[in-house]
Amino acid sequence: MEKKHPDEIRTVVRNKYGEVAKSDFTGCYTPVASCCGEPAIPLDDLGTFTGYSPEELSLAPQGSNMGLGCGNPQAIAALKPGETVLDLGSGGGFDCFLAAKQVGETGHVIGVDMTPEMVSKARGNAFKGDYSNVEFRLGEIEHIPAADRSTDVIISNCVINLSPKKLDVFKEAFRILKPGGRLAISDVIATAQLPPEFKNDLDLHCACVSGAATVAEITKMLQEAGFQDIQIQTRDETRELIKEWVPGKNVQDYIVSATIEAVKPID
């Protein structure tokens, strides 16, 4: 099977999530259903499955929680007042708004997304919620629009798996983090060899399946990027959620949600 070019993958992902942003759809994009259909799991239950408290689910502006995550990066980020946080693949802005509450008025939160429709949606949500310490930037996570050593914490929720060049993402994350800065990521991890028919299926890539890397692969990339104190913890209980992403494909047999943590060494 012919390998897909990275730009082809990015274009398809950008277009698919652009459709999601313009629709009323919530929940991970599934190729076997209309992106305007109802999710298999109610939105509040999706939040519970992925680790958000009822209080967190009620804090952010309506429309920002699109049910596109596979975990709760806030739970491992240990954010502090005054910190600068950057969210890779910020979507409708949900995690950014939760982070903004934690870092307070003296802190700053930046969301980065490559989909213009998502950036527009997030900016509208920020305006509705009057979030003066949050901004959203259009950009690819392999080329993060942020200065060197400008960020205390990088969060991300089920997005890095979509990148065809994950090592570039981690190198960019390392570049923009301050010494001692940390990664707090929720993403999917491959726990078994993906079937050949999954590998180059762009619909399954958009559904956060085909782009999943193993724990060993992620660890190696983080080490090559320069990170230390790497911790990756899989969450087997999320298979119940993952099986609904692509009904009938048994994708939960191959991927699972995980938390990914790492630290940039102090000079």
C-alpha positions in Angstrom: 0.0 0.0 0.0 1.4 3.4 -1.0 2.5 5.6 1.9 0.7 8.9 2.2 2.6 12.2 1.9 2.6 14.2 5.2 1.0 17.2 3.4 -1.8 15.0 2.1 -2.5 13.8 5.7 -2.5 17.3 7.0 -4.9 18.5 4.3 -7.4 15.7 5.0 -7.2 16.3 8.7 -7.6 20.0 8.3 -10.6 19.6 6.1 -12.3 17.0 8.3 -12.0 19.1 11.5 -13.0 22.2 9.6 -16.3 20.4 8.9 -16.6 19.5 12.5 -16.0 23.1 13.6 -18.7 24.4 11.2 -21.3 21.8 12.3 -23.1 21.1 15.6 -21.3 17.8 15.9 -19.6 16.8 19.1 -17.4 13.8 19.7 -14.4 12.3 17.8 -14.8 12.4 14.1 -16.0 9.0 12.8 -15.9 8.2 9.1 -18.9 6.0 9.2 -21.3 8.6 10.4 -22.3 12.1 9.4 -20.2 14.8 11.1 -23.5 16.4 11.9 -24.9 13.4 13.6 -25.4 12.7 17.3 -22.4 11.2 19.2 -22.8 7.7 20.5 -22.1 8.9 24.0 -23.7 12.1 25.4 -21.3 15.0 25.7 -21.3 15.2 29.5 -20.6 11.4 29.7 -17.8 11.9 27.2 -16.3 14.4 29.6 -16.6 12.0 32.5 -15.0 9.2 30.5 -12.1 11.3 29.6 -11.5 12.5 33.2 -13.2 15.9 33.7 -15.1 16.7 36.8 -18.7 18.1 36.6 -17.3 21.5 37.8 -14.7 21.6 34.9 -17.4 20.7 32.4 -19.5 23.6 33.5 -16.7 26.2 33.6 -15.9 26.8 30.0 -18.1 28.7 27.5 -20.9 26.8 25.8 -19.7 25.3 22.5 -16.0 25.1 23.5 -16.2 21.5 24.7 -16.7 19.5 21.5 -15.9 16.1 22.9 -12.8 15.7 20.8 -10.4 14.7 23.5 -9.3 11.3 25.0 -8.2 12.5 28.4 -7.8 15.5 30.7 -4.4 17.2 30.5 -5.3 19.6 33.2 -5.3 16.6 35.7 -1.5 16.2 35.2 -0.4 19.7 34.3 -0.3 21.1 37.9 -0.7 24.6 36.5 0.2 27.5 38.8 -0.9 31.2 38.8 1.2 33.3 36.5 2.3 30.5 34.2 2.2 30.7 30.4 0.5 27.6 28.9 0.3 26.6 25.2 -2.3 24.1 24.0 -1.3 22.1 20.8 -4.4 21.5 18.7 -6.7 23.7 20.8 -10.0 23.1 18.8 -12.9 25.0 20.3 -10.7 26.1 23.2 -12.1 24.0 26.0 -8.8 23.1 27.6 -7.4 26.6 27.1 -10.3 28.1 29.1 -9.9 25.6 31.9 -6.1 26.4 32.0 -6.9 30.1 32.0 -8.9 29.7 35.3 -5.9 28.0 36.9 -3.1 30.4 35.8 -5.3 33.5 36.6 -5.1 37.0 35.4 -1.3 37.1 35.7 -1.0 34.0 33.5 -1.4 33.6 29.8 -2.8 30.8 27.6 -2.2 30.3 23.9 -4.1 27.9 21.8 -2.6 26.7 18.4 -4.7 25.0 15.8 -4.1 24.5 12.0 -7.8 24.6 11.2 -9.0 28.2 10.5 -12.6 27.2 11.4 -11.5 25.9 14.8 -9.4 29.1 15.5 -12.4 31.2 14.6 -14.7 29.2 16.8 -12.3 29.3 19.7 -11.9 33.1 19.4 -15.7 33.5 19.4 -15.9 31.4 22.5 -13.2 33.5 24.2 -15.2 36.6 23.4 -18.4 35.1 24.8 -16.6 34.1 28.0 -14.6 37.4 28.2 -11.3 35.6 28.5 -8.7 38.4 28.4 -5.7 36.0 29.2 -6.4 33.6 26.3 -5.4 33.9 22.6 -5.7 31.6 19.7 -3.1 31.4 16.9 -3.4 29.6 13.5 -0.5 27.3 12.9 0.8 23.8 12.5 2.1 22.0 15.6 5.2 21.0 13.7 5.9 24.7 13.3 4.6 26.3 16.5 4.0 30.0 16.3 5.7 30.9 19.6 9.1 32.2 20.6 12.0 30.2 22.0 11.8 29.6 25.8 8.5 31.4 26.1 6.3 28.7 27.7 6.1 27.1 31.1 3.7 24.2 30.2 2.5 22.6 27.0 -0.8 20.7 27.1 -2.5 18.8 24.3 -5.5 16.5 24.1 -5.7 13.7 21.4 -4.0 15.8 18.7 -0.3 14.8 18.4 -1.4 11.3 17.0 -2.8 13.2 14.0 0.6 14.6 13.1 2.6 12.8 10.4 5.8 14.2 11.9 5.6 13.7 15.6 9.3 14.1 16.3 9.1 17.6 14.8 6.2 18.3 17.2 8.3 17.3 20.2 11.4 19.2 19.0 9.2 22.3 18.6 7.7 21.8 22.0 11.2 21.5 23.5 12.2 24.7 21.7 9.4 26.9 23.1 9.5 25.6 26.6 11.5 27.4 29.2 14.2 25.4 31.0 12.4 23.3 33.6 9.2 23.5 31.5 7.0 20.5 31.2 4.7 18.6 28.9 1.3 17.4 30.1 -0.4 15.5 27.2 -3.3 13.2 26.8 -3.2 11.2 23.6 -3.8 7.7 22.1 -1.1 5.1 22.2 -0.8 2.0 20.0 -0.9 -1.1 22.1 -0.8 -3.6 19.3 0.4 -3.7 15.7 -2.2 -1.9 13.5 -3.6 -4.0 10.7 -2.2 -3.1 7.2 -5.6 -1.9 6.1 -5.7 0.6 8.9 -2.3 2.1 8.2 -3.0 4.3 5.2 -6.8 4.8 5.8 -7.1 8.6 6.0 -10.6 8.3 7.6 -9.1 6.2 10.4 -6.2 8.7 10.7 -8.8 11.5 11.2 -10.5 9.3 13.8 -7.3 9.2 15.9 -6.5 5.6 15.1 -4.0 5.2 12.3 -1.5 7.8 13.5 -1.0 6.3 17.0 2.5 5.5 18.0 3.7 3.0 20.6 5.0 3.8 24.1 8.5 2.9 22.9 8.3 5.1 19.8 7.0 8.1 21.8 9.7 7.6 24.5 12.4 7.5 21.8 11.1 10.7 20.1 10.9 12.6 23.4 14.4 11.5 24.3 15.7 12.5 20.9 14.0 15.9 21.3 15.9 16.4 24.6 13.3 15.7 27.2 13.9 14.0 30.6 11.7 12.5 33.3 9.5 10.9 30.7 6.4 9.2 32.1 3.7 7.5 29.9 0.7 5.9 31.6 -1.9 4.0 29.6 -5.6 4.1 30.7 -7.2 0.8 29.8 -10.6 2.1 31.0 -10.8 4.4 28.0 -11.2 1.5 25.6 -15.0 1.7 26.3 -14.9 5.2 24.8 -12.5 4.4 22.0 -14.7 1.6 20.6 -17.4 4.2 19.8 -15.0 6.2 17.6 -15.3 3.8 14.7 -18.1 1.4 15.4 -17.6 -2.1 14.1 -13.8 -1.8 13.6 -12.7 -3.0 17.0 -10.2 -0.2 17.1 -10.1 -0.5 20.9 -8.1 -3.6 20.5 -5.2 -1.6 19.0 -5.2 1.8 20.8 -5.8 3.2 24.2 -5.6 6.7 25.8 -2.5 7.6 27.8 -1.0 10.4 29.7 2.4 11.6 28.5 4.6 13.7 30.8 8.2 15.0 30.3 10.4 17.9 31.4 12.9 20.1 29.6 16.2 20.0 31.6 17.3 23.2 33.4 20.5 24.6 31.7 
